[in-house]
Amino acid sequence: MYPDLNSRSAQLYERAKHVLPGGNSRTTIDLKPHPIYVTHAEGSKVHDVDGNIYIDFINNYTSLIHGHAYPGVTEMVTEQLSKGTAYSFGTEQEIAHAELICGRVPGFDKIRFMNSGSEAVMNAIKAARAFTGRPKIAKCEGAYHGSYDFAEVSLNSGPDDWGQNDPQAIPYSKGTPQGVLDDVVVIPYHDEVAAAELLKGSAGDLAAVVYDPVASRVGMIPPSDDYLEMLVDFCQTHGVLLVFDEVIAFRLGYEGAQGMRGVTPDLTALGKIIGGGFPVGAVAGRDAAMQVFEGGGGLPHGGTFNGNPVTMLAGMATMEGMTRQAFDELNALGDFAREGFREAFGSAGVTGQVTGQGSLMRLHLTDRPLTNYRTVYPTTEESARMNVVHRHLLNAGYYQATYGLICLSTVNTREEVEGLIAAAVEGIQAAESAL
């Protein structure tokens, strides 16, 4: 049972704290009182150092759409390793992967590879500035766009500092310069009238509106058609680039989230699934905007591991396995899960709801209407209950994000989903009894 202070994981954590700040290199694994350390994984199952097995419903934070050790990836990567992992030259693998991705999405004329989703968002913002000659960006309150100063603004603001009707530019990291805050316009999610007014007030200075069409930290609430139409109309009218952050959302369909919603942004930030389990990021978009990456285009860009053949082959194998049928089947499993949660919560009389689209969903321990970041923001009691639920799921053999994010892969089964739902109901009941 977790936690076990005599476990091998607990021992490794004590060792880690001597050489890693906080005992880790990514805060997302920082469980209290100690993280869980893994030995190996295959398919939907992860094995830890203490012999426990978990059905994985987070898939390395949405990056593994085929689960762990996908044969198509392991075979291609294994073959490449004996030939070298990275070179100071171009490779055919990079070209082929670019052709695959651009061939799927009508708005992708060209693509530029890098090494993380954070890099992708950062370079999309820099590209928009280079293209427009303007300094500012706009983003939704509470939306996560990686670890770039400008993208982090108002990521985790709370009731004490988020203002009244107009969201404030609140620093996420200590030491964020005031100049960064001054160059970010924060808009409310799912309120096209208020958002449009804030955008118009800075229209002449805006290089880009950065938008995640399935923002997990904003509750994973699908945007309304009216909101999307407002963003498109505003950007076209005022010469502002519309930048979609599909680092996560690209797993929603064969043409990504933009294909599902019939929107063609100017630039799109990509990552996660296009790397097949290896570090990856990319910026894709229409030719005119992508020309800033070309020699003399105003945005010099390099990276030691950009477009390396291992990542390119792993990404190709992953995406080739995601046919239109594969996306349809995976999204159907997501619909099955959301309906299952709804029915189970209703039958058990527990407080909770699940939002999301396709293979992505988020658990909320409230029955209030969820429309934006402020309505999604958990109370102290809800956070405490979520901690109980997360621990219950962990000890039942199911792993989801600590804040309720759930991600399905093609290897997950209906039986595994049903088990997750049953365990979640038990966890909520335990939380409601204990708190």
MOQUIPE-V745697 format. One record per residue. N is the residue number from 1. RES is the residue in one small letter. SS is DSSP state (alpha for helix, beta for strand, coil for the rest). Layout:
# MOQUIPE-V745697
N/RES/SS
N/RES/SS
This chain:
# MOQUIPE-V745697
1/m/coil
2/y/coil
3/p/coil
4/d/coil
5/l/coil
6/n/coil
7/s/coil
8/r/alpha
9/s/alpha
10/a/alpha
11/q/alpha
12/l/alpha
13/y/alpha
14/e/alpha
15/r/alpha
16/a/alpha
17/k/coil
18/h/coil
19/v/coil
20/l/coil
21/p/alpha
22/g/alpha
23/g/alpha
24/n/coil
25/s/coil
26/r/coil
27/t/alpha
28/t/alpha
29/i/alpha
30/d/coil
31/l/coil
32/k/coil
33/p/coil
34/h/coil
35/p/coil
36/i/coil
37/y/coil
38/v/beta
39/t/beta
40/h/beta
41/a/beta
42/e/beta
43/g/beta
44/s/coil
45/k/beta
46/v/beta
47/h/beta
48/d/beta
49/v/coil
50/d/coil
51/g/coil
52/n/coil
53/i/beta
54/y/beta
55/i/beta
56/d/beta
57/f/coil
58/i/coil
59/n/alpha
60/n/alpha
61/y/alpha
62/t/alpha
63/s/coil
64/l/coil
65/i/coil
66/h/coil
67/g/coil
68/h/beta
69/a/coil
70/y/coil
71/p/alpha
72/g/alpha
73/v/alpha
74/t/alpha
75/e/alpha
76/m/alpha
77/v/alpha
78/t/alpha
79/e/alpha
80/q/alpha
81/l/alpha
82/s/coil
83/k/coil
84/g/coil
85/t/coil
86/a/coil
87/y/coil
88/s/coil
89/f/coil
90/g/coil
91/t/coil
92/e/alpha
93/q/alpha
94/e/alpha
95/i/alpha
96/a/alpha
97/h/alpha
98/a/alpha
99/e/alpha
100/l/alpha
101/i/alpha
102/c/alpha
103/g/alpha
104/r/alpha
105/v/coil
106/p/coil
107/g/coil
108/f/coil
109/d/coil
110/k/beta
111/i/beta
112/r/beta
113/f/beta
114/m/beta
115/n/coil
116/s/coil
117/g/alpha
118/s/alpha
119/e/alpha
120/a/alpha
121/v/alpha
122/m/alpha
123/n/alpha
124/a/alpha
125/i/alpha
126/k/alpha
127/a/alpha
128/a/alpha
129/r/alpha
130/a/alpha
131/f/alpha
132/t/alpha
133/g/coil
134/r/coil
135/p/coil
136/k/beta
137/i/beta
138/a/beta
139/k/beta
140/c/beta
141/e/coil
142/g/coil
143/a/coil
144/y/coil
145/h/coil
146/g/coil
147/s/coil
148/y/coil
149/d/alpha
150/f/alpha
151/a/alpha
152/e/alpha
153/v/coil
154/s/coil
155/l/coil
156/n/coil
157/s/coil
158/g/coil
159/p/coil
160/d/coil
161/d/coil
162/w/coil
163/g/coil
164/q/coil
165/n/coil
166/d/coil
167/p/coil
168/q/coil
169/a/coil
170/i/coil
171/p/coil
172/y/coil
173/s/coil
174/k/coil
175/g/coil
176/t/coil
177/p/coil
178/q/alpha
179/g/alpha
180/v/alpha
181/l/alpha
182/d/alpha
183/d/coil
184/v/beta
185/v/beta
186/v/beta
187/i/beta
188/p/coil
189/y/coil
190/h/coil
191/d/coil
192/e/alpha
193/v/alpha
194/a/alpha
195/a/alpha
196/a/alpha
197/e/alpha
198/l/alpha
199/l/alpha
200/k/alpha
201/g/alpha
202/s/coil
203/a/alpha
204/g/alpha
205/d/alpha
206/l/beta
207/a/beta
208/a/beta
209/v/beta
210/v/beta
211/y/beta
212/d/coil
213/p/coil
214/v/coil
215/a/coil
216/s/alpha
217/r/alpha
218/v/alpha
219/g/coil
220/m/coil
221/i/coil
222/p/coil
223/p/coil
224/s/coil
225/d/alpha
226/d/alpha
227/y/alpha
228/l/alpha
229/e/alpha
230/m/alpha
231/l/alpha
232/v/alpha
233/d/alpha
234/f/alpha
235/c/alpha
236/q/alpha
237/t/alpha
238/h/alpha
239/g/coil
240/v/coil
241/l/beta
242/l/beta
243/v/beta
244/f/beta
245/d/beta
246/e/coil
247/v/coil
248/i/coil
249/a/alpha
250/f/alpha
251/r/alpha
252/l/alpha
253/g/coil
254/y/coil
255/e/coil
256/g/alpha
257/a/alpha
258/q/alpha
259/g/alpha
260/m/alpha
261/r/alpha
262/g/coil
263/v/coil
264/t/coil
265/p/coil
266/d/coil
267/l/beta
268/t/beta
269/a/beta
270/l/beta
271/g/beta
272/k/alpha
273/i/alpha
274/i/alpha
275/g/alpha
276/g/coil
277/g/coil
278/f/coil
279/p/coil
280/v/coil
281/g/beta
282/a/beta
283/v/beta
284/a/beta
285/g/beta
286/r/coil
287/d/alpha
288/a/alpha
289/a/alpha
290/m/alpha
291/q/alpha
292/v/alpha
293/f/alpha
294/e/coil
295/g/coil
296/g/coil
297/g/coil
298/g/coil
299/l/coil
300/p/coil
301/h/coil
302/g/coil
303/g/coil
304/t/coil
305/f/coil
306/n/coil
307/g/coil
308/n/coil
309/p/alpha
310/v/alpha
311/t/alpha
312/m/alpha
313/l/alpha
314/a/alpha
315/g/alpha
316/m/alpha
317/a/alpha
318/t/alpha
319/m/alpha
320/e/alpha
321/g/alpha
322/m/coil
323/t/coil
324/r/alpha
325/q/alpha
326/a/alpha
327/f/alpha
328/d/alpha
329/e/alpha
330/l/alpha
331/n/alpha
332/a/alpha
333/l/alpha
334/g/alpha
335/d/alpha
336/f/alpha
337/a/alpha
338/r/alpha
339/e/alpha
340/g/alpha
341/f/alpha
342/r/alpha
343/e/alpha
344/a/alpha
345/f/alpha
346/g/alpha
347/s/alpha
348/a/alpha
349/g/coil
350/v/coil
351/t/coil
352/g/coil
353/q/beta
354/v/beta
355/t/beta
356/g/beta
357/q/beta
358/g/coil
359/s/coil
360/l/beta
361/m/beta
362/r/beta
363/l/beta
364/h/beta
365/l/coil
366/t/coil
367/d/coil
368/r/coil
369/p/coil
370/l/coil
371/t/coil
372/n/coil
373/y/alpha
374/r/alpha
375/t/alpha
376/v/alpha
377/y/coil
378/p/coil
379/t/coil
380/t/alpha
381/e/alpha
382/e/alpha
383/s/alpha
384/a/alpha
385/r/alpha
386/m/alpha
387/n/alpha
388/v/alpha
389/v/alpha
390/h/alpha
391/r/alpha
392/h/alpha
393/l/alpha
394/l/alpha
395/n/alpha
396/a/coil
397/g/coil
398/y/beta
399/y/beta
400/q/coil
401/a/coil
402/t/coil
403/y/coil
404/g/coil
405/l/beta
406/i/beta
407/c/beta
408/l/coil
409/s/coil
410/t/coil
411/v/coil
412/n/coil
413/t/coil
414/r/alpha
415/e/alpha
416/e/alpha
417/v/alpha
418/e/alpha
419/g/alpha
420/l/alpha
421/i/alpha
422/a/alpha
423/a/alpha
424/a/alpha
425/v/alpha
426/e/alpha
427/g/alpha
428/i/alpha
429/q/alpha
430/a/alpha
431/a/alpha
432/e/alpha
433/s/alpha
434/a/alpha
435/l/coil
